[in-house]
Amino acid sequence: MSSRADGPEKGAGPRWKPHPWHGVSIGADAPVVVTSFIEIVPTDTVKYEVDKASGYLKVDRPQKFSNICPSLYGMIPQTYCGPQVAALAAQRSGRAVRAGDGDPLDICVLSEKAFSHGDFLLRAIPIGGLLLLDQGEADDKIIAVLEGDAAFGDWRELSQCPATMLERLRHYFLTYKQSPGGSATPCEITNAYGCAEAHTVIRASQSDYAARFGSL
């Protein structure tokens, strides 16, 4: 007769929770469809992000104003904004870009569904992105739709996204680091781009990840 000391039951899965950045695959269909780890949902008034050391969600900061993220927001596993992402940003924006921001690639996922909290995985279809520079560092925001979503799931290009929805995303990222009485935002959005360019950015972030972390 076996006991719990003999090991996990058959089919019980891994003993430890995989790190959402390093322990989860981007998916075999990337960059056309990418696994995404969602950190923030539109009702959150606190900005959460993955703690790089532990893989758990941590509180980055309470939002100082009443603005909330207009989409699901998170990161793409096994990506890294490093030299290749920075070089692409410099080429596409015509600006001096000193580096990538050293984080996984961010993603905004549009969906008609309401989610109560972050800390989950989904499959997303990139349709474009925003080239954001944060104090001279490349910090692209990929824009995607939830695979199979009834309202947005058929979109394949950023041009299908209403201008008002895109403007809400722009406004959020240009203001989310401001604080009452503080200085102007350090962020600038230089370009919005379509699906093909989003795929190029994702591939560059995968290459930066492989160069930085190797095969994990």
Backbone bond lengths (Angstrom), bond angles and torsions (degrees), N, CA, C in turn:
res aa  C-N    CA-C-N  psi(-1)  N-CA   C-N-CA  omega(-1)  CA-C   N-CA-C  phi
1 M - - - 1.472 - - 1.524 109.31 -
2 S 1.316 116.45 126.74 1.456 120.05 -177.68 1.514 110.26 -84.46
3 S 1.316 115.22 160.76 1.455 121.52 177.41 1.508 108.78 -129.38
4 R 1.341 117.10 170.79 1.461 121.27 179.02 1.518 111.80 -59.48
5 A 1.328 116.57 -26.80 1.462 119.72 -179.38 1.517 111.83 -67.39
6 D 1.366 116.37 -18.96 1.461 119.50 -178.84 1.528 112.05 -72.48
7 G 1.328 118.16 -16.12 1.462 121.33 -179.67 1.507 110.45 132.43
8 P 1.331 116.65 176.49 1.458 120.06 -178.12 1.516 111.36 -68.27
9 E 1.321 115.94 152.49 1.450 120.82 177.49 1.519 110.01 -64.87
10 K 1.329 116.26 151.14 1.451 121.49 178.43 1.527 109.61 -58.40
11 G 1.343 115.17 131.03 1.459 120.08 179.22 1.510 114.37 82.22
12 A 1.343 117.30 7.55 1.464 119.93 -176.36 1.514 112.67 -77.07
13 G 1.342 117.99 -13.62 1.451 120.50 179.90 1.513 111.77 87.76
14 P 1.338 117.45 -175.55 1.462 120.63 -176.88 1.524 112.10 -65.77
15 R 1.329 115.46 148.87 1.463 120.38 -179.44 1.526 110.79 -70.24
16 W 1.353 116.87 -32.22 1.455 121.48 -177.37 1.519 109.99 -116.32
17 K 1.304 115.88 146.32 1.462 121.20 176.38 1.530 109.60 -67.54
18 P 1.340 118.84 126.09 1.466 120.24 178.90 1.528 111.10 -64.15
19 H 1.316 115.88 145.96 1.462 120.97 174.60 1.526 107.73 -67.27
20 P 1.344 119.43 127.22 1.468 120.26 -174.48 1.527 114.24 -65.66
21 W 1.332 117.91 -20.76 1.465 120.50 177.75 1.527 110.46 -86.12
22 H 1.322 116.85 -47.99 1.460 120.60 -172.15 1.520 114.16 -101.23
23 G 1.324 118.18 -26.00 1.457 121.25 -172.05 1.510 114.78 -99.23
24 V 1.326 118.04 1.78 1.459 123.14 -179.86 1.523 108.53 -117.37
25 S 1.311 117.49 134.65 1.465 121.61 -179.72 1.525 111.11 -75.09
26 I 1.326 115.80 146.31 1.464 120.58 174.03 1.522 110.81 -68.04
27 G 1.339 116.93 -21.06 1.462 121.54 178.80 1.520 112.24 109.61
28 A 1.323 115.62 145.28 1.464 121.16 -176.64 1.522 112.76 -68.29
29 D 1.325 117.73 -19.67 1.467 121.15 -176.82 1.524 113.23 -95.36
30 A 1.331 118.13 4.82 1.467 121.30 179.71 1.531 109.99 -63.73
31 P 1.338 118.21 144.06 1.469 127.72 5.46 1.530 114.70 -92.08
32 V 1.336 117.44 5.22 1.470 119.74 -177.85 1.520 110.78 -68.14
33 V 1.329 116.43 -42.17 1.462 122.76 173.13 1.526 106.55 -131.31
34 V 1.335 117.28 130.98 1.460 120.32 -176.34 1.525 110.54 -126.68
35 T 1.324 114.88 140.44 1.455 119.39 168.74 1.526 108.41 -66.93
36 S 1.315 116.99 138.23 1.464 121.45 179.43 1.524 109.26 -131.78
37 F 1.336 115.58 138.61 1.461 120.98 174.77 1.517 107.41 -102.62
38 I 1.327 116.26 118.73 1.462 121.49 -174.66 1.526 110.02 -91.18
39 E 1.334 114.90 124.55 1.458 122.28 -179.89 1.526 112.23 -100.46
40 I 1.341 116.96 -35.10 1.463 122.42 -172.72 1.521 109.35 -129.96
41 V 1.334 116.36 140.78 1.463 121.94 172.33 1.531 107.89 -116.12
42 P 1.339 117.78 162.02 1.467 120.12 -171.90 1.521 116.50 -60.38
43 T 1.321 119.53 -16.08 1.466 120.22 178.91 1.528 113.10 -90.17
44 D 1.330 118.15 -4.84 1.459 120.63 -176.75 1.528 111.45 -72.69
45 T 1.319 116.04 132.61 1.468 121.33 173.29 1.525 110.95 -106.23
46 V 1.326 115.58 6.42 1.465 122.95 174.10 1.519 107.18 -120.97
47 K 1.331 116.64 137.99 1.469 119.62 177.12 1.525 108.54 -88.37
48 Y 1.331 115.10 117.07 1.455 121.32 175.73 1.526 109.43 -101.44
49 E 1.333 115.76 153.56 1.453 120.10 170.77 1.524 108.83 -152.02
50 V 1.326 115.75 160.78 1.459 120.24 179.69 1.524 109.84 -68.41
51 D 1.323 115.86 130.06 1.459 121.28 171.78 1.529 107.51 -73.69
52 K 1.324 117.38 120.20 1.462 120.61 -172.52 1.523 112.62 -64.33
53 A 1.319 117.39 -30.28 1.459 119.90 -177.15 1.528 111.81 -76.85
54 S 1.347 117.10 -46.06 1.463 120.23 -172.08 1.522 114.22 -100.07
55 G 1.342 117.55 -25.97 1.456 121.21 -175.04 1.507 114.27 87.77
56 Y 1.349 117.47 -4.49 1.460 120.34 177.10 1.531 110.03 -82.91
57 L 1.326 115.95 156.65 1.460 119.64 173.02 1.519 109.56 -70.67
58 K 1.314 116.65 137.82 1.459 120.97 176.25 1.520 109.02 -127.93
59 V 1.320 116.47 159.66 1.460 121.59 175.39 1.516 107.94 -79.28
60 D 1.326 115.27 117.08 1.463 120.01 175.59 1.528 109.48 -79.76
61 R 1.334 115.04 -50.38 1.469 119.80 176.38 1.522 109.40 -171.98
62 P 1.327 117.82 147.47 1.469 119.79 168.19 1.528 108.71 -69.18
63 Q 1.310 116.53 142.44 1.464 118.77 176.49 1.526 109.34 -70.19
64 K 1.319 115.74 133.17 1.465 120.49 -176.54 1.525 112.09 -80.59
65 F 1.336 115.90 -28.97 1.456 119.71 176.79 1.529 108.73 -107.82
66 S 1.329 116.34 -179.86 1.464 120.77 -176.06 1.523 112.56 -86.40
67 N 1.339 117.83 4.05 1.451 118.94 -179.00 1.528 110.98 -69.95
68 I 1.316 115.60 141.61 1.454 121.02 177.70 1.526 108.20 -126.52
69 C 1.317 116.22 155.53 1.456 120.39 -179.74 1.528 109.18 -67.62
70 P 1.335 118.35 128.19 1.466 120.29 -175.04 1.525 114.66 -79.91
71 S 1.326 117.97 4.33 1.464 120.68 179.78 1.525 108.85 -145.91
72 L 1.316 116.64 171.86 1.454 119.97 165.38 1.525 107.81 -62.90
73 Y 1.329 116.99 142.03 1.469 119.95 -173.69 1.519 109.12 -140.93
74 G 1.310 115.51 133.60 1.457 119.38 179.62 1.512 111.48 -169.02
75 M 1.328 115.63 -144.01 1.461 119.40 -175.65 1.526 110.56 -140.46
76 I 1.329 114.84 161.91 1.463 122.24 179.50 1.528 108.19 -99.55
77 P 1.330 118.35 120.16 1.464 120.35 -178.50 1.527 112.69 -59.66
78 Q 1.328 114.87 151.40 1.461 123.79 176.49 1.528 112.30 54.73
79 T 1.347 114.64 40.84 1.463 122.01 169.44 1.524 107.55 -127.14
80 Y 1.323 116.30 160.59 1.468 121.33 -178.10 1.515 108.15 -154.36
81 C 1.323 116.53 132.09 1.468 121.28 178.46 1.518 108.58 -89.82
82 G 1.317 115.67 93.60 1.452 122.85 -176.56 1.521 111.59 -122.81
83 P 1.332 117.66 -146.50 1.470 121.02 -173.69 1.529 114.77 -60.99
84 Q 1.333 118.02 -39.05 1.466 118.98 -178.18 1.524 111.61 -69.74
85 V 1.320 117.03 -39.82 1.466 120.10 176.25 1.524 110.08 -65.01
86 A 1.337 117.10 -39.97 1.467 120.89 178.68 1.519 111.14 -64.31
87 A 1.347 117.72 -42.47 1.466 121.03 179.61 1.523 111.13 -63.26
88 L 1.325 116.46 -40.39 1.466 120.27 176.29 1.523 111.14 -62.31
89 A 1.327 116.42 -43.08 1.465 120.56 -179.65 1.520 111.19 -62.89
90 A 1.321 117.29 -40.93 1.465 121.00 178.19 1.521 110.64 -64.05
91 Q 1.324 116.04 -42.92 1.460 121.12 -179.52 1.526 111.36 -64.81
92 R 1.328 116.57 -41.20 1.462 120.57 -174.37 1.520 112.75 -80.93
93 S 1.337 116.70 -29.18 1.468 119.51 -176.12 1.521 113.24 -97.12
94 G 1.333 116.68 -21.26 1.454 120.01 -174.41 1.519 112.63 72.81
95 R 1.322 117.58 16.64 1.458 122.72 -178.94 1.527 110.04 -109.24
96 A 1.323 115.05 161.93 1.459 120.11 172.58 1.520 108.23 -76.99
97 V 1.311 116.76 119.29 1.471 122.70 179.86 1.520 106.89 -118.61
98 R 1.318 116.86 117.02 1.464 119.53 -171.76 1.514 113.59 -83.71
99 A 1.340 118.03 -21.18 1.461 120.58 -177.92 1.517 109.36 -175.25
100 G 1.336 115.81 167.84 1.451 120.08 163.24 1.515 108.32 -77.83
101 D 1.318 117.90 167.07 1.467 119.07 -174.61 1.535 113.44 -81.13
102 G 1.341 117.21 -1.56 1.462 119.76 175.71 1.514 114.54 77.02
103 D 1.322 116.96 16.26 1.465 122.42 179.63 1.521 109.50 -118.13
104 P 1.346 117.47 168.05 1.462 118.50 169.61 1.516 110.57 -63.21
105 L 1.328 116.27 159.85 1.458 121.71 -178.74 1.522 110.23 -69.83
106 D 1.330 116.32 128.94 1.465 122.03 -178.77 1.525 111.06 -79.26
107 I 1.326 115.82 150.99 1.461 120.45 178.45 1.526 109.89 -142.70
108 C 1.330 115.23 137.76 1.465 123.44 172.96 1.523 106.97 -107.91
109 V 1.324 117.33 126.70 1.456 121.08 -176.24 1.530 109.20 -116.68
110 L 1.323 115.80 121.09 1.459 122.06 -179.33 1.526 109.76 -88.11
111 S 1.317 116.05 134.61 1.456 121.89 178.86 1.518 109.84 -155.13
112 E 1.329 116.06 148.38 1.466 120.48 174.32 1.523 111.49 -78.41
113 K 1.321 117.49 -15.44 1.455 121.52 -174.27 1.525 111.56 -79.99
114 A 1.335 115.91 151.27 1.466 121.95 175.51 1.526 108.32 -98.71
115 F 1.323 116.28 131.31 1.462 122.24 177.96 1.525 108.04 -117.38
116 S 1.319 116.95 136.69 1.466 120.68 -173.27 1.523 113.49 -79.83
117 H 1.312 117.55 -24.41 1.468 120.04 -176.73 1.518 109.32 -162.39
118 G 1.325 116.88 164.32 1.452 121.78 176.26 1.515 111.52 -85.71
119 D 1.351 115.89 -162.44 1.460 123.55 -179.67 1.524 111.25 78.55
120 F 1.334 116.23 49.78 1.463 119.98 175.84 1.529 109.68 -150.16
121 L 1.334 115.04 162.99 1.460 122.55 179.61 1.528 109.97 -104.10
122 L 1.340 115.68 148.79 1.454 121.38 172.81 1.523 108.78 -150.01
123 R 1.330 115.23 167.02 1.468 121.34 174.53 1.525 108.04 -101.71
124 A 1.335 115.45 128.77 1.461 121.35 -175.62 1.521 110.51 -126.58
125 I 1.325 115.93 149.14 1.462 122.98 179.63 1.525 108.45 -108.94
126 P 1.334 119.14 108.03 1.469 120.76 179.81 1.523 111.73 -65.21
127 I 1.337 115.96 135.95 1.461 121.34 177.87 1.525 111.73 -121.17
128 G 1.327 118.47 -7.93 1.462 121.38 -178.54 1.514 110.22 167.50
129 G 1.338 114.72 -156.40 1.456 118.00 179.91 1.514 112.44 -177.67
130 L 1.323 114.68 174.41 1.463 123.50 175.27 1.522 108.24 -119.34
131 L 1.322 116.59 129.18 1.458 120.60 176.09 1.523 107.51 -87.80
132 L 1.302 115.86 103.78 1.463 121.86 -178.33 1.525 109.43 -106.71
133 L 1.312 116.44 133.17 1.460 122.45 173.49 1.517 108.21 -110.51
134 D 1.320 115.79 126.77 1.459 122.44 -179.29 1.518 107.70 -117.33
135 Q 1.324 116.12 101.64 1.463 122.77 -177.47 1.531 111.21 52.84
136 G 1.331 115.35 43.84 1.461 121.03 176.55 1.503 115.36 84.59
137 E 1.346 118.26 2.15 1.453 121.72 178.72 1.527 110.47 -106.19
138 A 1.338 115.92 141.40 1.463 121.30 178.55 1.524 110.08 -73.01
139 D 1.325 115.85 128.57 1.466 121.71 -177.10 1.527 108.36 -142.78
140 D 1.340 116.13 60.34 1.459 121.16 -176.43 1.526 112.09 -57.61
141 K 1.327 115.19 146.17 1.461 122.60 174.51 1.526 107.49 -117.73
142 I 1.324 116.71 103.83 1.456 120.19 175.93 1.531 108.86 -71.22
143 I 1.326 116.94 137.41 1.459 122.39 176.66 1.523 107.76 -108.72
144 A 1.323 116.02 128.85 1.463 121.31 -175.03 1.520 110.23 -140.58
145 V 1.328 115.39 170.78 1.458 121.36 174.45 1.528 108.44 -119.60
146 L 1.322 116.05 149.46 1.452 121.08 176.92 1.525 109.44 -66.75
147 E 1.328 116.49 127.51 1.457 120.23 178.81 1.530 109.72 -59.04
148 G 1.338 116.08 128.68 1.460 121.25 178.63 1.516 114.85 82.10
149 D 1.344 118.02 2.67 1.465 119.99 -178.92 1.528 110.03 -63.64
150 A 1.338 116.40 135.36 1.463 120.87 -175.29 1.522 112.78 -65.71
151 A 1.320 117.37 -34.40 1.466 120.92 -176.45 1.526 112.74 -90.57
152 F 1.333 117.40 -43.23 1.469 120.79 -171.42 1.526 113.95 -115.62
153 G 1.323 118.07 -5.25 1.458 121.07 -170.53 1.514 115.43 -63.63
154 D 1.339 118.40 -19.85 1.465 121.17 179.86 1.522 112.77 -88.48
155 W 1.342 118.64 -7.68 1.455 120.12 -179.86 1.522 110.13 -67.98
156 R 1.337 115.05 141.02 1.462 120.24 177.64 1.529 112.81 -130.75
157 E 1.328 117.16 -6.91 1.466 121.58 -179.78 1.519 110.24 -137.62
158 L 1.335 115.46 148.50 1.463 120.67 179.64 1.522 111.49 -61.03
159 S 1.329 117.44 -27.82 1.470 120.86 179.73 1.526 112.29 -62.72
160 Q 1.332 117.85 -18.37 1.460 121.08 177.05 1.534 112.11 -80.67
161 C 1.311 116.84 -13.27 1.461 121.54 -179.88 1.533 109.21 -81.55
162 P 1.329 118.99 126.97 1.468 120.49 179.46 1.532 111.59 -57.39
163 A 1.313 116.35 144.18 1.462 121.32 -178.32 1.526 111.67 -58.36
164 T 1.338 117.46 -35.41 1.463 119.94 -179.06 1.536 111.51 -65.79
165 M 1.336 116.87 -37.35 1.459 120.52 178.77 1.522 110.53 -67.50
166 L 1.333 116.36 -42.32 1.462 120.81 178.22 1.519 110.58 -64.33
167 E 1.329 116.88 -37.56 1.462 120.48 179.84 1.532 110.85 -66.97
168 R 1.309 117.94 -35.03 1.471 120.58 176.32 1.522 110.79 -63.26
169 L 1.320 117.03 -41.19 1.463 120.28 177.01 1.524 110.54 -63.71
170 R 1.326 116.01 -45.46 1.472 119.90 177.59 1.528 110.70 -56.54
171 H 1.325 116.50 -48.11 1.463 120.76 -176.73 1.519 110.56 -61.67
172 Y 1.328 116.99 -42.26 1.463 119.43 -179.44 1.518 111.32 -59.92
173 F 1.316 117.15 -49.09 1.466 119.82 -175.17 1.531 112.99 -73.62
174 L 1.312 117.10 -20.20 1.463 119.38 176.11 1.526 112.40 -85.44
175 T 1.332 117.03 -11.20 1.467 119.34 -176.51 1.525 114.19 -123.62
176 Y 1.337 118.59 -10.85 1.472 118.99 -169.62 1.517 114.07 -70.18
177 K 1.325 117.94 -11.81 1.457 119.79 176.85 1.523 112.53 -102.99
178 Q 1.328 117.56 1.34 1.455 120.65 178.39 1.527 110.28 -76.99
179 S 1.316 114.95 154.28 1.457 120.76 173.59 1.524 108.49 -133.43
180 P 1.333 117.77 153.01 1.465 119.87 -179.67 1.526 111.51 -55.63
181 G 1.311 115.10 127.28 1.450 119.78 -179.99 1.509 114.20 78.22
182 G 1.324 116.78 -0.13 1.453 120.71 -178.55 1.516 111.77 -83.31
183 S 1.327 114.65 178.89 1.454 120.40 -179.95 1.524 110.05 -78.08
184 A 1.319 115.86 175.15 1.456 121.00 -178.98 1.527 110.45 -63.94
185 T 1.330 115.71 157.28 1.447 120.57 -178.47 1.525 111.25 -60.51
186 P 1.340 118.12 141.98 1.456 120.65 176.47 1.521 112.46 -83.58
187 C 1.342 117.06 1.74 1.462 121.31 -173.77 1.523 111.56 -98.55
188 E 1.328 115.12 147.83 1.466 122.04 177.22 1.518 108.01 -141.73
189 I 1.324 117.26 132.53 1.460 121.86 173.97 1.520 107.60 -102.31
190 T 1.325 115.61 116.16 1.467 119.97 -175.56 1.517 112.99 -96.15
191 N 1.329 117.70 -28.66 1.456 121.47 -175.25 1.524 110.76 -147.01
192 A 1.322 115.06 149.00 1.459 121.72 161.42 1.520 105.97 -112.90
193 Y 1.328 117.38 143.05 1.469 118.88 -174.33 1.519 110.31 -140.71
194 G 1.342 115.09 165.36 1.446 121.78 -174.05 1.512 114.42 -94.54
195 C 1.321 114.59 -166.81 1.459 122.66 -171.35 1.527 112.77 -61.64
196 A 1.333 118.12 -47.84 1.462 120.93 -176.28 1.528 110.75 -60.04
197 E 1.326 116.81 -41.96 1.461 120.28 179.55 1.523 111.09 -69.22
198 A 1.330 116.85 -35.48 1.463 119.59 176.17 1.528 110.60 -60.87
199 H 1.332 116.57 -41.85 1.462 120.20 177.35 1.526 110.87 -60.87
200 T 1.339 116.94 -40.10 1.466 120.96 179.35 1.526 110.79 -63.60
201 V 1.331 117.06 -42.37 1.461 121.19 179.24 1.533 110.34 -64.45
202 I 1.331 116.71 -42.52 1.471 120.03 179.89 1.526 110.22 -62.71
203 R 1.330 117.50 -44.87 1.468 120.13 179.20 1.525 110.79 -61.82
204 A 1.333 116.93 -41.00 1.476 120.17 178.54 1.523 110.30 -62.73
205 S 1.329 117.31 -39.66 1.469 120.37 179.72 1.525 111.15 -69.10
206 Q 1.330 117.73 -31.71 1.466 120.83 174.54 1.534 110.22 -66.37
207 S 1.340 116.20 -42.06 1.467 120.04 178.29 1.523 111.03 -65.26
208 D 1.335 116.72 -40.79 1.471 120.05 176.80 1.527 110.71 -62.65
209 Y 1.334 116.48 -37.61 1.461 119.81 178.49 1.520 111.15 -64.71
210 A 1.340 116.12 -45.97 1.471 120.02 -179.84 1.516 111.03 -62.05
211 A 1.344 116.80 -39.11 1.467 119.69 179.22 1.518 111.98 -69.46
212 R 1.323 117.22 -33.17 1.472 121.04 -176.49 1.526 112.13 -83.39
213 F 1.337 116.36 -41.51 1.465 120.01 -171.45 1.531 113.92 -115.48
214 G 1.320 118.09 -13.08 1.449 120.05 -177.74 1.508 111.45 71.53
215 S 1.306 115.86 -159.42 1.464 121.85 -179.93 1.523 109.10 -91.78
216 L 1.347 116.68 117.10 1.460 121.31 -178.07 1.519 110.17 -106.38
